Amino acid sequence: MSSFLKLPIFYRQGNLCMDTLGHLSDGLVGLYSCHGAGGNQDWSLTKNGHIKHGSDLCVSLEAPKASTNLRLRLCSNSPLQVSLKYNH
């Protein structure tokens, strides 16, 4: 069984969505106009609730402090990886 839930997630703030901005590993995550086409705005959750893009990149805090950037990093269950609580 896969270690990732096949649950599409769209993170939205008004007309802006969480987007990879075309970045890969260690790239910044930002907001971009929602386009509904998936791709850079296609997110899912791992079984541990980490926000994942593609097969192995998770949204991670750049540093353990307030107002830090979000980056794409290899999914590793690091305490810096952003997670959500959900019922399944």
Backbone as CSV, one residue per row, in Angstrom:
resi,resn,N_x,N_y,N_z,CA_x,CA_y,CA_z,C_x,C_y,C_z
1,MET,0.838,-1.186,0.000,0.000,0.000,0.000,0.879,1.244,0.000
2,SER,0.469,2.258,-0.731,1.216,3.507,-0.833,1.253,4.224,0.509
3,SER,2.331,4.980,0.741,2.429,5.738,1.994,1.770,7.107,1.870
4,PHE,1.125,7.378,0.733,0.460,8.657,0.510,-1.017,8.459,0.224
5,LEU,-1.849,9.309,0.785,-3.272,9.299,0.470,-3.489,9.990,-0.864
6,LYS,-4.334,9.431,-1.694,-4.635,10.025,-2.995,-5.791,11.013,-2.830
7,LEU,-5.530,12.052,-2.081,-6.553,13.042,-1.763,-6.133,14.379,-2.342
8,PRO,-6.823,14.863,-3.393,-6.427,16.158,-3.942,-6.790,17.283,-2.976
9,ILE,-5.859,18.167,-2.763,-6.050,19.294,-1.854,-5.732,20.578,-2.608
10,PHE,-6.579,21.574,-2.475,-6.319,22.874,-3.091,-6.302,23.908,-1.978
11,TYR,-5.167,24.503,-1.738,-5.022,25.500,-0.697,-5.243,26.862,-1.319
12,ARG,-6.253,27.569,-0.819,-6.729,28.781,-1.463,-6.884,29.923,-0.463
13,GLN,-6.513,31.124,-0.890,-6.718,32.351,-0.132,-7.331,33.331,-1.126
14,GLY,-8.654,33.493,-1.071,-9.327,34.330,-2.065,-9.152,33.716,-3.441
15,ASN,-8.584,34.483,-4.381,-8.355,33.956,-5.726,-6.911,33.470,-5.910
16,LEU,-6.175,33.326,-4.791,-4.795,32.843,-4.843,-4.702,31.438,-4.271
17,CYS,-3.877,30.604,-4.893,-3.685,29.223,-4.445,-2.215,28.964,-4.154
18,MET,-1.968,28.024,-3.238,-0.600,27.613,-2.961,-0.033,26.988,-4.234
19,ASP,1.176,27.396,-4.604,1.752,27.037,-5.906,3.255,26.803,-5.742
20,THR,3.798,25.852,-6.488,5.245,25.605,-6.451,6.019,26.676,-7.204
21,LEU,5.320,27.498,-7.966,5.954,28.548,-8.773,6.985,27.960,-9.732
22,GLY,6.797,26.673,-10.085,7.702,26.009,-11.011,8.973,25.485,-10.374
23,HIS,9.091,25.636,-9.055,10.301,25.197,-8.362,10.268,23.706,-8.063
24,LEU,11.443,23.143,-7.908,11.586,21.740,-7.515,12.184,21.674,-6.120
25,SER,12.934,20.646,-5.810,13.481,20.453,-4.474,14.229,21.684,-3.966
26,ASP,13.903,22.095,-2.752,14.424,23.255,-2.041,13.917,24.585,-2.602
27,GLY,12.982,24.542,-3.536,12.409,25.764,-4.091,11.347,26.355,-3.175
28,LEU,11.118,27.641,-3.310,10.101,28.336,-2.517,8.695,27.954,-2.966
29,VAL,7.774,27.910,-2.009,6.352,27.729,-2.269,5.717,29.098,-2.081
30,GLY,4.800,29.467,-2.963,4.165,30.769,-2.848,2.698,30.716,-3.229
31,LEU,2.124,31.882,-3.459,0.739,32.008,-3.896,0.707,32.512,-5.326
32,TYR,-0.259,31.996,-6.100,-0.414,32.385,-7.498,-1.898,32.304,-7.819
33,SER,-2.340,33.030,-8.818,-3.752,32.987,-9.219,-4.195,31.550,-9.449
34,CYS,-5.331,31.183,-8.852,-5.852,29.825,-9.002,-6.236,29.585,-10.462
35,HIS,-5.803,28.436,-11.014,-6.136,28.131,-12.404,-6.908,26.826,-12.546
36,GLY,-6.978,26.016,-11.488,-7.777,24.799,-11.517,-7.236,23.691,-12.404
37,ALA,-6.025,23.837,-12.920,-5.465,22.842,-13.837,-4.535,21.858,-13.144
38,GLY,-4.399,21.930,-11.820,-3.484,21.020,-11.115,-2.058,21.492,-11.280
39,GLY,-1.195,20.615,-11.762,0.201,20.982,-12.001,0.855,21.565,-10.773
40,ASN,1.319,22.798,-10.877,2.006,23.481,-9.775,1.113,23.686,-8.553
41,GLN,-0.208,23.543,-8.725,-1.149,23.736,-7.622,-1.797,22.423,-7.189
42,ASP,-1.183,21.304,-7.526,-1.700,19.977,-7.192,-1.034,19.487,-5.908
43,TRP,-1.812,19.341,-4.848,-1.292,18.960,-3.534,-2.066,17.772,-2.998
44,SER,-1.438,16.998,-2.144,-2.106,15.897,-1.454,-1.514,15.804,-0.056
45,LEU,-2.011,14.852,0.718,-1.524,14.662,2.083,-0.909,13.278,2.218
46,THR,0.207,13.192,2.947,0.764,11.891,3.284,-0.087,11.313,4.411
47,LYS,0.123,10.066,4.745,-0.606,9.449,5.860,-0.335,10.157,7.176
48,ASN,0.808,10.837,7.273,1.144,11.593,8.480,0.599,13.010,8.442
49,GLY,-0.133,13.352,7.376,-0.748,14.674,7.268,0.152,15.752,6.703
50,HIS,1.317,15.381,6.164,2.200,16.375,5.553,1.668,16.758,4.171
51,ILE,1.801,18.022,3.827,1.339,18.518,2.527,2.392,18.158,1.487
52,LYS,1.968,17.417,0.442,2.894,16.843,-0.530,2.571,17.307,-1.940
53,HIS,3.629,17.519,-2.743,3.497,17.816,-4.169,4.289,16.771,-4.944
54,GLY,3.694,16.197,-5.964,4.390,15.177,-6.742,4.592,13.918,-5.928
55,SER,5.629,13.179,-6.256,5.811,11.884,-5.607,6.583,11.941,-4.296
56,ASP,7.415,12.989,-4.090,8.271,12.933,-2.903,8.673,14.279,-2.315
57,LEU,7.968,15.356,-2.668,8.314,16.672,-2.119,7.223,17.149,-1.167
58,CYS,7.623,17.525,0.031,6.683,18.016,1.042,6.964,19.486,1.355
59,VAL,5.918,20.184,1.749,6.060,21.582,2.148,6.727,21.612,3.522
60,SER,7.809,22.371,3.623,8.594,22.444,4.859,8.887,23.887,5.230
61,LEU,8.965,24.132,6.516,9.419,25.439,6.978,10.897,25.583,6.647
62,GLU,11.295,26.789,6.247,12.710,27.033,5.964,13.533,26.985,7.258
63,ALA,12.940,27.487,8.333,13.594,27.518,9.640,12.504,27.448,10.710
64,PRO,12.832,26.985,11.916,11.828,26.877,12.985,11.567,28.221,13.668
65,LYS,11.014,29.175,12.933,10.706,30.490,13.495,9.499,31.083,12.779
66,ALA,8.883,32.078,13.407,7.730,32.746,12.817,8.130,33.482,11.537
67,SER,7.188,33.620,10.637,7.363,34.378,9.381,8.484,33.817,8.504
68,THR,8.679,32.513,8.544,9.695,31.893,7.696,9.089,31.503,6.351
69,ASN,9.916,31.287,5.357,9.458,30.852,4.036,9.079,29.379,4.061
70,LEU,8.234,28.991,3.091,7.910,27.595,2.871,8.721,27.097,1.688
71,ARG,9.272,25.906,1.795,10.090,25.313,0.730,9.633,23.896,0.449
72,LEU,9.937,23.423,-0.751,9.710,22.025,-1.121,10.955,21.235,-0.736
73,ARG,10.767,20.237,0.127,11.892,19.400,0.545,11.451,17.943,0.482
74,LEU,12.402,17.039,0.351,12.070,15.614,0.313,11.256,15.237,1.547
75,CYS,10.176,14.486,1.343,9.337,14.042,2.453,10.161,13.125,3.356
76,SER,10.263,13.489,4.632,11.114,12.724,5.543,10.565,12.690,6.964
77,ASN,9.356,13.204,7.173,8.772,13.316,8.515,9.577,14.234,9.424
78,SER,10.302,15.169,8.831,11.043,16.170,9.597,10.057,17.017,10.405
79,PRO,10.440,17.468,11.599,9.558,18.352,12.376,9.314,19.692,11.670
80,LEU,10.103,20.021,10.660,9.898,21.262,9.912,8.877,21.098,8.788
81,GLN,8.455,19.862,8.510,7.476,19.662,7.447,6.088,20.014,7.954
82,VAL,5.374,20.779,7.153,4.048,21.280,7.510,3.052,20.132,7.470
83,SER,2.241,20.004,8.525,1.241,18.945,8.535,-0.111,19.494,8.953
84,LEU,-1.134,18.769,8.556,-2.522,19.096,8.897,-3.128,17.934,9.638
85,LYS,-4.023,18.219,10.548,-4.785,17.168,11.216,-6.033,16.914,10.381
86,TYR,-6.359,15.649,10.166,-7.543,15.308,9.401,-8.086,13.971,9.892
87,ASN,-9.367,13.738,9.632,-10.006,12.457,9.978,-10.120,11.636,8.715
88,HIS,-9.726,10.383,8.787,-9.859,9.502,7.619,-10.517,8.206,7.990
